[in-house]
């Protein structure tokens, strides 16, 4: 049910950016949104969503800004793990992720690549944190176009996983990335 | 007026992630949000917001995912330019930007640093595009805490601006960044 709400809010975000309705309609809609927020705020988690256990023991990061199904800011990305150790995600980014006109903000590409490269190092109950991340931008990444992010492990050295990957559209790679992801010995951060 | 709507939607996003109300309330609120989206969609820009000229000739990137005042996904960052050529932005990130529990997603730090480092190279009517960006994560960046991102130009070589910067909380730097930003000779991307 929170999934439906988050999906509704994603559509609202897009319409908020692109709407051209008059000031009176904007005021009426804003009032209605404030009413909705008040309803939802009748009972709130004290802080952020964090990671919560599902009834069957899975760790759910539903509030995560990249993959969180109940976070309207997340596209949300669905990261699939291949049998060959690669990970990938297929997605389309709309007006909410704009940088240069008509294009995905370079920093959003970094956000997605950080997550997808990091996913190569993650293990259940044993998260990996980004140590370093390097992005190389080859050309603009278009909005409203099918995109794929993919990554694989280049090598592992002790607690460090070295991963490489990229984002591509139908015409090829737009951004390349490499990163070092670290399994901390103790809980961190 | 779009500013007020975007601010209302930002509060709604936070409540959507953190709410614990019952299924019936979620359904009622979702219906109301869908109604609001329908009202706003009576007149929509055909695509993303892009960059539009204000009546006094300023270029406005109101839909930008980092600084766009009418983009609810943007915090929005207000980037200030110092007399000494440095740029900085003060901000607080809430539950919508979460990665590790209680902390800002490392990729969101990359998104903000890409923008703030890039701002050192931007000139009116002459945007700069990210060539490469390297992030070094020193420790977790906390949510709901005053943060500052700052950057300055290290050197300029032809069309390339080399910039460095970081994000810090009250206890010091959490993420360092360096990037190369390029002024294209022709229009790009």
HADDOCK unambig.tbl for C-alpha pairs under 7 A between the chains (distance, minus, plus):
assign (segid A and resid 1 and name CA) (segid B and resid 23 and name CA) 6.53 0.50 0.50
assign (segid A and resid 1 and name CA) (segid B and resid 26 and name CA) 6.76 0.50 0.50
assign (segid A and resid 5 and name CA) (segid B and resid 26 and name CA) 6.77 0.50 0.50
assign (segid A and resid 5 and name CA) (segid B and resid 30 and name CA) 5.10 0.50 0.50
assign (segid A and resid 6 and name CA) (segid B and resid 16 and name CA) 6.66 0.50 0.50
assign (segid A and resid 8 and name CA) (segid B and resid 30 and name CA) 6.29 0.50 0.50
assign (segid A and resid 8 and name CA) (segid B and resid 33 and name CA) 6.35 0.50 0.50
assign (segid A and resid 8 and name CA) (segid B and resid 34 and name CA) 6.06 0.50 0.50
assign (segid A and resid 9 and name CA) (segid B and resid 33 and name CA) 6.82 0.50 0.50
assign (segid A and resid 11 and name CA) (segid B and resid 37 and name CA) 6.83 0.50 0.50
assign (segid A and resid 12 and name CA) (segid B and resid 37 and name CA) 5.02 0.50 0.50
assign (segid A and resid 13 and name CA) (segid B and resid 72 and name CA) 6.20 0.50 0.50
assign (segid A and resid 15 and name CA) (segid B and resid 37 and name CA) 6.13 0.50 0.50
assign (segid A and resid 15 and name CA) (segid B and resid 40 and name CA) 5.98 0.50 0.50
assign (segid A and resid 15 and name CA) (segid B and resid 41 and name CA) 6.06 0.50 0.50
assign (segid A and resid 16 and name CA) (segid B and resid 6 and name CA) 6.67 0.50 0.50
assign (segid A and resid 16 and name CA) (segid B and resid 40 and name CA) 6.94 0.50 0.50
assign (segid A and resid 17 and name CA) (segid B and resid 49 and name CA) 6.67 0.50 0.50
assign (segid A and resid 17 and name CA) (segid B and resid 63 and name CA) 6.01 0.50 0.50
assign (segid A and resid 17 and name CA) (segid B and resid 70 and name CA) 5.70 0.50 0.50
assign (segid A and resid 17 and name CA) (segid B and resid 71 and name CA) 5.50 0.50 0.50
assign (segid A and resid 18 and name CA) (segid B and resid 44 and name CA) 5.23 0.50 0.50
assign (segid A and resid 18 and name CA) (segid B and resid 45 and name CA) 5.05 0.50 0.50
assign (segid A and resid 18 and name CA) (segid B and resid 48 and name CA) 6.53 0.50 0.50
assign (segid A and resid 18 and name CA) (segid B and resid 49 and name CA) 6.14 0.50 0.50
assign (segid A and resid 19 and name CA) (segid B and resid 40 and name CA) 5.45 0.50 0.50
assign (segid A and resid 19 and name CA) (segid B and resid 41 and name CA) 6.13 0.50 0.50
assign (segid A and resid 19 and name CA) (segid B and resid 43 and name CA) 5.83 0.50 0.50
assign (segid A and resid 19 and name CA) (segid B and resid 44 and name CA) 4.42 0.50 0.50
assign (segid A and resid 19 and name CA) (segid B and resid 45 and name CA) 6.28 0.50 0.50
assign (segid A and resid 20 and name CA) (segid B and resid 43 and name CA) 5.17 0.50 0.50
assign (segid A and resid 20 and name CA) (segid B and resid 44 and name CA) 5.43 0.50 0.50
assign (segid A and resid 20 and name CA) (segid B and resid 45 and name CA) 6.73 0.50 0.50
assign (segid A and resid 21 and name CA) (segid B and resid 40 and name CA) 6.16 0.50 0.50
assign (segid A and resid 21 and name CA) (segid B and resid 42 and name CA) 6.84 0.50 0.50
assign (segid A and resid 21 and name CA) (segid B and resid 43 and name CA) 5.59 0.50 0.50
assign (segid A and resid 23 and name CA) (segid B and resid 1 and name CA) 6.54 0.50 0.50
assign (segid A and resid 26 and name CA) (segid B and resid 1 and name CA) 6.76 0.50 0.50
assign (segid A and resid 26 and name CA) (segid B and resid 5 and name CA) 6.78 0.50 0.50
assign (segid A and resid 29 and name CA) (segid B and resid 36 and name CA) 5.63 0.50 0.50
assign (segid A and resid 30 and name CA) (segid B and resid 5 and name CA) 5.10 0.50 0.50
assign (segid A and resid 30 and name CA) (segid B and resid 8 and name CA) 6.30 0.50 0.50
assign (segid A and resid 33 and name CA) (segid B and resid 8 and name CA) 6.34 0.50 0.50
assign (segid A and resid 33 and name CA) (segid B and resid 9 and name CA) 6.82 0.50 0.50
assign (segid A and resid 33 and name CA) (segid B and resid 33 and name CA) 6.97 0.50 0.50
assign (segid A and resid 34 and name CA) (segid B and resid 8 and name CA) 6.05 0.50 0.50
assign (segid A and resid 36 and name CA) (segid B and resid 29 and name CA) 5.64 0.50 0.50
assign (segid A and resid 37 and name CA) (segid B and resid 11 and name CA) 6.83 0.50 0.50
assign (segid A and resid 37 and name CA) (segid B and resid 12 and name CA) 5.03 0.50 0.50
assign (segid A and resid 37 and name CA) (segid B and resid 15 and name CA) 6.14 0.50 0.50
assign (segid A and resid 40 and name CA) (segid B and resid 15 and name CA) 5.98 0.50 0.50
assign (segid A and resid 40 and name CA) (segid B and resid 16 and name CA) 6.95 0.50 0.50
assign (segid A and resid 40 and name CA) (segid B and resid 19 and name CA) 5.46 0.50 0.50
assign (segid A and resid 40 and name CA) (segid B and resid 21 and name CA) 6.18 0.50 0.50
assign (segid A and resid 41 and name CA) (segid B and resid 15 and name CA) 6.07 0.50 0.50
assign (segid A and resid 41 and name CA) (segid B and resid 19 and name CA) 6.13 0.50 0.50
assign (segid A and resid 42 and name CA) (segid B and resid 21 and name CA) 6.84 0.50 0.50
assign (segid A and resid 43 and name CA) (segid B and resid 19 and name CA) 5.83 0.50 0.50
assign (segid A and resid 43 and name CA) (segid B and resid 20 and name CA) 5.17 0.50 0.50
assign (segid A and resid 43 and name CA) (segid B and resid 21 and name CA) 5.60 0.50 0.50
assign (segid A and resid 44 and name CA) (segid B and resid 18 and name CA) 5.21 0.50 0.50
assign (segid A and resid 44 and name CA) (segid B and resid 19 and name CA) 4.42 0.50 0.50
assign (segid A and resid 44 and name CA) (segid B and resid 20 and name CA) 5.42 0.50 0.50
assign (segid A and resid 45 and name CA) (segid B and resid 18 and name CA) 5.03 0.50 0.50
assign (segid A and resid 45 and name CA) (segid B and resid 19 and name CA) 6.27 0.50 0.50
assign (segid A and resid 45 and name CA) (segid B and resid 20 and name CA) 6.72 0.50 0.50
assign (segid A and resid 48 and name CA) (segid B and resid 18 and name CA) 6.53 0.50 0.50
assign (segid A and resid 48 and name CA) (segid B and resid 95 and name CA) 4.54 0.50 0.50
assign (segid A and resid 48 and name CA) (segid B and resid 102 and name CA) 6.31 0.50 0.50
assign (segid A and resid 49 and name CA) (segid B and resid 17 and name CA) 6.69 0.50 0.50
assign (segid A and resid 49 and name CA) (segid B and resid 18 and name CA) 6.16 0.50 0.50
assign (segid A and resid 49 and name CA) (segid B and resid 95 and name CA) 6.89 0.50 0.50
assign (segid A and resid 50 and name CA) (segid B and resid 101 and name CA) 4.14 0.50 0.50
assign (segid A and resid 50 and name CA) (segid B and resid 102 and name CA) 6.22 0.50 0.50
assign (segid A and resid 51 and name CA) (segid B and resid 101 and name CA) 6.22 0.50 0.50
assign (segid A and resid 63 and name CA) (segid B and resid 17 and name CA) 6.02 0.50 0.50
assign (segid A and resid 63 and name CA) (segid B and resid 96 and name CA) 6.97 0.50 0.50
assign (segid A and resid 63 and name CA) (segid B and resid 98 and name CA) 6.73 0.50 0.50
assign (segid A and resid 64 and name CA) (segid B and resid 98 and name CA) 5.23 0.50 0.50
assign (segid A and resid 64 and name CA) (segid B and resid 99 and name CA) 5.35 0.50 0.50
assign (segid A and resid 65 and name CA) (segid B and resid 96 and name CA) 6.07 0.50 0.50
assign (segid A and resid 65 and name CA) (segid B and resid 97 and name CA) 5.16 0.50 0.50
assign (segid A and resid 65 and name CA) (segid B and resid 98 and name CA) 5.56 0.50 0.50
assign (segid A and resid 65 and name CA) (segid B and resid 99 and name CA) 6.47 0.50 0.50
assign (segid A and resid 70 and name CA) (segid B and resid 17 and name CA) 5.69 0.50 0.50
assign (segid A and resid 71 and name CA) (segid B and resid 17 and name CA) 5.50 0.50 0.50
assign (segid A and resid 71 and name CA) (segid B and resid 96 and name CA) 6.41 0.50 0.50
assign (segid A and resid 72 and name CA) (segid B and resid 13 and name CA) 6.20 0.50 0.50
assign (segid A and resid 73 and name CA) (segid B and resid 73 and name CA) 5.97 0.50 0.50
assign (segid A and resid 73 and name CA) (segid B and resid 96 and name CA) 6.54 0.50 0.50
assign (segid A and resid 95 and name CA) (segid B and resid 48 and name CA) 4.53 0.50 0.50
assign (segid A and resid 95 and name CA) (segid B and resid 49 and name CA) 6.90 0.50 0.50
assign (segid A and resid 96 and name CA) (segid B and resid 63 and name CA) 6.98 0.50 0.50
assign (segid A and resid 96 and name CA) (segid B and resid 65 and name CA) 6.08 0.50 0.50
assign (segid A and resid 96 and name CA) (segid B and resid 71 and name CA) 6.41 0.50 0.50
assign (segid A and resid 96 and name CA) (segid B and resid 73 and name CA) 6.53 0.50 0.50
assign (segid A and resid 97 and name CA) (segid B and resid 65 and name CA) 5.16 0.50 0.50
assign (segid A and resid 98 and name CA) (segid B and resid 63 and name CA) 6.73 0.50 0.50
assign (segid A and resid 98 and name CA) (segid B and resid 64 and name CA) 5.23 0.50 0.50
assign (segid A and resid 98 and name CA) (segid B and resid 65 and name CA) 5.56 0.50 0.50
assign (segid A and resid 99 and name CA) (segid B and resid 64 and name CA) 5.36 0.50 0.50
assign (segid A and resid 99 and name CA) (segid B and resid 65 and name CA) 6.48 0.50 0.50
assign (segid A and resid 101 and name CA) (segid B and resid 50 and name CA) 4.16 0.50 0.50
assign (segid A and resid 101 and name CA) (segid B and resid 51 and name CA) 6.21 0.50 0.50
assign (segid A and resid 102 and name CA) (segid B and resid 48 and name CA) 6.31 0.50 0.50
assign (segid A and resid 102 and name CA) (segid B and resid 50 and name CA) 6.23 0.50 0.50
assign (segid A and resid 106 and name CA) (segid B and resid 130 and name CA) 6.97 0.50 0.50
assign (segid A and resid 107 and name CA) (segid B and resid 110 and name CA) 6.03 0.50 0.50
assign (segid A and resid 107 and name CA) (segid B and resid 111 and name CA) 3.66 0.50 0.50
assign (segid A and resid 107 and name CA) (segid B and resid 112 and name CA) 6.91 0.50 0.50
assign (segid A and resid 107 and name CA) (segid B and resid 114 and name CA) 5.47 0.50 0.50
assign (segid A and resid 107 and name CA) (segid B and resid 115 and name CA) 6.97 0.50 0.50
assign (segid A and resid 108 and name CA) (segid B and resid 111 and name CA) 5.78 0.50 0.50
assign (segid A and resid 110 and name CA) (segid B and resid 107 and name CA) 6.02 0.50 0.50
assign (segid A and resid 110 and name CA) (segid B and resid 110 and name CA) 6.19 0.50 0.50
assign (segid A and resid 110 and name CA) (segid B and resid 111 and name CA) 6.45 0.50 0.50
assign (segid A and resid 111 and name CA) (segid B and resid 107 and name CA) 3.67 0.50 0.50
assign (segid A and resid 111 and name CA) (segid B and resid 108 and name CA) 5.76 0.50 0.50
assign (segid A and resid 111 and name CA) (segid B and resid 110 and name CA) 6.44 0.50 0.50
assign (segid A and resid 111 and name CA) (segid B and resid 111 and name CA) 6.25 0.50 0.50
assign (segid A and resid 112 and name CA) (segid B and resid 107 and name CA) 6.91 0.50 0.50
assign (segid A and resid 114 and name CA) (segid B and resid 107 and name CA) 5.45 0.50 0.50
assign (segid A and resid 115 and name CA) (segid B and resid 107 and name CA) 6.96 0.50 0.50
assign (segid A and resid 130 and name CA) (segid B and resid 106 and name CA) 6.99 0.50 0.50
assign (segid A and resid 130 and name CA) (segid B and resid 137 and name CA) 6.49 0.50 0.50
assign (segid A and resid 131 and name CA) (segid B and resid 136 and name CA) 6.01 0.50 0.50
assign (segid A and resid 131 and name CA) (segid B and resid 137 and name CA) 5.21 0.50 0.50
assign (segid A and resid 132 and name CA) (segid B and resid 135 and name CA) 5.43 0.50 0.50
assign (segid A and resid 132 and name CA) (segid B and resid 136 and name CA) 4.50 0.50 0.50
assign (segid A and resid 132 and name CA) (segid B and resid 137 and name CA) 6.05 0.50 0.50
assign (segid A and resid 133 and name CA) (segid B and resid 134 and name CA) 5.67 0.50 0.50
assign (segid A and resid 133 and name CA) (segid B and resid 135 and name CA) 5.14 0.50 0.50
assign (segid A and resid 133 and name CA) (segid B and resid 136 and name CA) 6.73 0.50 0.50
assign (segid A and resid 134 and name CA) (segid B and resid 133 and name CA) 5.66 0.50 0.50
assign (segid A and resid 134 and name CA) (segid B and resid 134 and name CA) 4.24 0.50 0.50
assign (segid A and resid 134 and name CA) (segid B and resid 135 and name CA) 6.32 0.50 0.50
assign (segid A and resid 135 and name CA) (segid B and resid 132 and name CA) 5.42 0.50 0.50
assign (segid A and resid 135 and name CA) (segid B and resid 133 and name CA) 5.13 0.50 0.50
assign (segid A and resid 135 and name CA) (segid B and resid 134 and name CA) 6.33 0.50 0.50
assign (segid A and resid 136 and name CA) (segid B and resid 131 and name CA) 5.99 0.50 0.50
assign (segid A and resid 136 and name CA) (segid B and resid 132 and name CA) 4.48 0.50 0.50
assign (segid A and resid 136 and name CA) (segid B and resid 133 and name CA) 6.72 0.50 0.50
assign (segid A and resid 137 and name CA) (segid B and resid 130 and name CA) 6.50 0.50 0.50
assign (segid A and resid 137 and name CA) (segid B and resid 131 and name CA) 5.20 0.50 0.50
assign (segid A and resid 137 and name CA) (segid B and resid 132 and name CA) 6.06 0.50 0.50
assign (segid A and resid 139 and name CA) (segid B and resid 189 and name CA) 6.07 0.50 0.50
assign (segid A and resid 140 and name CA) (segid B and resid 189 and name CA) 5.01 0.50 0.50
assign (segid A and resid 189 and name CA) (segid B and resid 139 and name CA) 6.21 0.50 0.50
assign (segid A and resid 189 and name CA) (segid B and resid 140 and name CA) 5.10 0.50 0.50
